[in-house]
Amino acid sequence: VHDLHALGLSEMLNPFRSTGFSGGEYPILWLVTMIAIPFLGGFGMATHFDWFVEAQRIQSAKNVRDASYSIWWGAAAVIFRNAIWAIAILAVVVMSQGKLSDREASLAWFKIGFEYFPVGMVGFFFASILAIHISTIAGILNLGSMYATRDLYHHYINPQASEKRVVLIGRWMTVLVLLGSFFFGMMIGQDIVDWLFFALWLMVAGTWLPNILQVIWWRFNAWGYLAAWVANLGICWLVVWILPAFGVLPDDMPQHIQFWILIVLVALIYIPITLLTKPDDMDRLVKLYVQTRPIGFWRPVKEEAKRRGLLQALDEIDLKAEIETKGETHGAI
């Protein structure tokens, strides 16, 4: 803290410092966006790029109670991890005397680790870096090949494919995803931070709300969700790269403004498509509602479930189980 004051960087200690509503280095709109992104992602079960991590943690739990604890553990890990990161970042700023370029800042972790850690810790640090990258690459490759194999090939192209055939296609899809990642990596060049923001946030900005709508709104169907993904993939390139190159949009438009523009533009596509297409099959919606009891706008589905007597039967089962549990507890006392 003392060194930050000495370097004239004491403003870095104030997390609520702003330079206006939308202009400057730290506008209020940027802070709102940074708060909205994890909130929307968490409410939608982190459906943008971390959902599979949460799903694996939940599915590997012993029971429902442990699964619920794992969600709290994930939230706590983020809070404590980011707190440690904040302290480490301030330390990096002090050690570099506040003279890091964007390129140097993106590689600061590696530079500080290799230059300042003792010999034994350097080996541990290097092994940790390898573990982080290999585990991330493995998880993303598996996820990408799963989408291409199960959701595309096995579902639409060849539903009668044998398991052996599906496994073979999955291996080829893994290779294709890996080659595609190499091509994408060559496009990134030196602008690592900008590309990370583009790939992790802007390329999925238009799908944040659909990920929530599919949980809280019965009318939001598969066509709307597909339209959101396809529209977002096209519009994000237009807003971020193509239109600024032709002078239609400013070259220096902040990324947090691009984020909200994408949310609005993509919504103008998937909401009309959702309303103009048929709802999902009512039998599937009723089954989903009876099993999960989602919050939100599910009244037509709830009424249909009541008409079929499914909710009443389920409530009677739950009540019976509760009475038996209380009876066992009373007997034990």
C-alpha positions, -999 to 999 in steps of 0.1 A, spaced: 0 0 0 28 24 9 46 17 -24 14 23 -44 11 57 -27 48 64 -35 42 55 -71 12 78 -73 -11 49 -80 -32 51 -48 -64 52 -69 -58 15 -76 -68 8 -39 -103 22 -45 -125 -4 -62 -153 21 -68 -132 48 -85 -149 59 -117 -142 83 -146 -178 91 -155 -207 71 -167 -194 57 -200 -161 75 -208 -126 73 -195 -106 44 -182 -129 32 -155 -165 43 -162 -195 33 -141 -210 14 -171 -179 -8 -171 -183 -16 -134 -220 -24 -140 -211 -47 -169 -185 -65 -148 -211 -71 -121 -238 -81 -146 -217 -107 -164 -210 -130 -135 -245 -124 -121 -262 -134 -154 -238 -163 -159 -243 -176 -123 -280 -173 -125 -280 -192 -157 -258 -219 -142 -227 -203 -157 -240 -214 -190 -215 -194 -211 -183 -213 -207 -181 -227 -172 -213 -247 -170 -196 -280 -176 -173 -276 -147 -202 -269 -124 -221 -299 -139 -192 -323 -133 -189 -311 -97 -226 -316 -91 -229 -349 -109 -199 -364 -90 -215 -356 -56 -228 -384 -34 -263 -370 -30 -284 -339 -35 -272 -323 -3 -236 -326 -12 -244 -313 -47 -259 -282 -32 -228 -277 -10 -206 -280 -41 -224 -250 -56 -216 -229 -25 -180 -242 -27 -177 -230 -63 -189 -195 -53 -166 -194 -22 -137 -205 -44 -143 -177 -68 -145 -151 -40 -113 -162 -22 -94 -169 -55 -102 -134 -69 -92 -118 -36 -58 -135 -38 -56 -124 -74 -63 -88 -65 -35 -87 -40 -11 -104 -64 -19 -79 -92 -12 -50 -69 21 -67 -60 30 -71 -97 22 -34 -103 46 -24 -74 74 -47 -86 71 -33 -121 70 3 -109 37 7 -127 54 6 -161 38 -25 -177 25 -24 -213 -6 -44 -222 16 -71 -237 38 -73 -206 8 -72 -183 -7 -103 -200 26 -122 -194 33 -107 -160 24 -139 -140 50 -159 -159 76 -133 -157 72 -127 -120 71 -165 -113 102 -174 -132 123 -143 -121 114 -142 -84 105 -177 -72 133 -198 -57 146 -229 -76 122 -254 -61 92 -232 -65 100 -225 -102 96 -262 -109 64 -263 -90 52 -231 -108 61 -246 -142 42 -278 -134 12 -258 -123 12 -239 -156 13 -271 -175 -15 -286 -155 -37 -255 -159 -32 -254 -197 -35 -292 -203 -66 -296 -181 -83 -266 -198 -74 -279 -233 -86 -314 -225 -119 -302 -211 -126 -278 -240 -117 -304 -266 -140 -330 -250 -168 -304 -248 -164 -293 -284 -163 -328 -298 -193 -337 -277 -214 -309 -292 -203 -319 -328 -208 -357 -322 -238 -361 -300 -258 -329 -306 -251 -326 -344 -240 -360 -359 -258 -385 -337 -289 -364 -333 -295 -351 -368 -272 -367 -393 -271 -404 -383 -294 -412 -353 -290 -450 -359 -252 -449 -356 -236 -476 -334 -216 -467 -303 -184 -477 -322 -192 -453 -350 -201 -425 -326 -167 -430 -308 -149 -429 -341 -167 -397 -351 -159 -382 -317 -122 -388 -322 -122 -371 -356 -142 -342 -342 -116 -338 -314 -89 -335 -341 -109 -310 -360 -116 -289 -329 -78 -290 -321 -69 -278 -356 -95 -251 -355 -80 -239 -322 -46 -236 -339 -62 -215 -366 -80 -193 -341 -47 -189 -321 -29 -176 -352 -56 -150 -356 -51 -137 -321 -15 -125 -326 -3 -101 -299 -37 -89 -287 -43 -117 -262 -64 -97 -237 -87 -82 -263 -92 -116 -279 -99 -133 -246 -126 -107 -239 -140 -112 -274 -140 -150 -272 -152 -154 -236 -177 -125 -233 -186 -109 -266 -189 -140 -287 -215 -153 -262 -230 -119 -251 -263 -125 -270 -268 -159 -254 -267 -148 -217 -304 -140 -216 -315 -170 -236 -297 -192 -211 -319 -178 -184 -350 -176 -205 -349 -213 -212 -352 -219 -175 -378 -193 -164 -400 -189 -195 -420 -219 -209 -425 -203 -243 -388 -199 -251 -382 -228 -274 -353 -246 -292 -357 -224 -323 -353 -192 -302 -322 -207 -286 -307 -217 -319 -315 -183 -334 -297 -166 -305 -265 -186 -310 -264 -182 -348 -273 -145 -347 -248 -138 -320 -219 -155 -338 -226 -133 -369 -234 -100 -352 -205 -101 -328 -180 -101 -357 -199 -73 -373 -200 -51 -342 -165 -58 -330 -144 -61 -362 -162 -56 -395 -183 -25 -390 -155 -6 -372 -131 -15 -402 -156 2 -426 -161 32 -403 -197 24 -395 -189 21 -358 -161 38 -339 -128 19 -338 -123 27 -301 -157 17 -289 -153 2 -254 -159 -35 -250 -185 -30 -223 -206 -10 -246 -202 -36 -274 -215 -61 -248 -248 -43 -243 -252 -36 -280 -249 -73 -287 -274 -82 -260 -300 -59 -276 -294 -67 -312 -295 -104 -307 -327 -101 -286 -343 -84 -315 -338 -116 -335 -345 -145 -311 -375 -131 -294 -396 -127 -326 -384 -161 -338 -395 -176 -305 -430 -161 -308 -434 -170 -345 -425 -207 -340 -444 -234 -321 -437 -240 -284 -418 -271 -274 -437 -303 -269 -461 -299 -240 -455 -334 -228 -418 -327 -224 -425 -293 -208 -449 -309 -183 -423 -336 -174 -397 -309 -169 -419 -288 -147 -430 -318 -126 -394 -329 -120 -378 -295 -114 -406 -270 -104 -388 -240 -121 -395 -205 -111 -408 -179 -135 -434 -179 -162 -446 -215 -163 -483 -210 -156 -497 -228 -188 -475 -258 -181 -484 -258 -144 -521 -258 -153 -516 -287 -177 -497 -306 -151 -525 -300 -126 -551 -311 -152 -532 -344 -156 -531 -349 -119 -493 -350 -118 -486 -323 -93 -512 -336 -69 -497 -371 -70 -462 -358 -65 -473 -336 -36 -489 -366 -19 -457 -386 -23 -437 -357 -8 -461 -353 21 -461 -390 28 -423 -390 28 -423 -360 52 -447 -377 76 -426 -409 76 -394 -389 83 -411 -370 112 -424 -403 126 -389 -419 125 -374 -388 141 -401 -388 169 -395 -425 175 -358 -420 178 -364 -392 204 
